[in-house]
Amino acid sequence: MNKPGRGALAVLAAVAAGLAIASPGAGGTGNETFRGVIVASGRSGDRVVVTSTVVARGVFNGVGRVVEIPNLPTDPDNLNRDDLVFASATLHLVTTILDVSFSVNPRSCVFVVTVQQAGTITGGTGQFAGATGSSTGTLTGRGILARNPDGSCSFEQEALVDVDTFTSSGSLSF
């Protein structure tokens, strides 16, 4: 989730930051929902994730964090890679961006982005080593863009702050 619009809801992140609780179990197949937040800062000039949280509910229940993974050189521009890291194991998630709507207030440089996405679980570690799954979801990002020297909003620099919330529903097998 390292492209514009990837951040998180600060209150939820503050409550769940650093928490990584997961339900034990041998595995299963069924419905799964992921909800989460990512808070990022671009003040240094680079995107830095300050905190993140993901809550899984369904065939697997757990609370963990989102780790943004760099794309492969062959990945298309509409693809993002993330790890969903739980206490007992990690899920590898590949997300394809299906549709984006973006608006910005040119006076305040406050933006809102809504991203429709499709996710695929491509394995993981520990109990998720052979995991598979698919989902559809929505990410809503809010933040403040940096400014150009002339005072206009910059679309080339990282956002000064970016708070994204996401939810997805689908299936998980592990």
Salt bridges, closest charged atoms under 4 A:
GLU68 OE2 - ARG6 NE 3.62
GLU68 OE2 - ARG47 NH2 2.83
ASP75 OD2 - ARG81 NE 2.68
ASP82 OD1 - ARG6 NH2 2.46
ASP83 OD1 - HIS92 ND1 2.65
ASP162 OD2 - ARG47 NH1 2.90
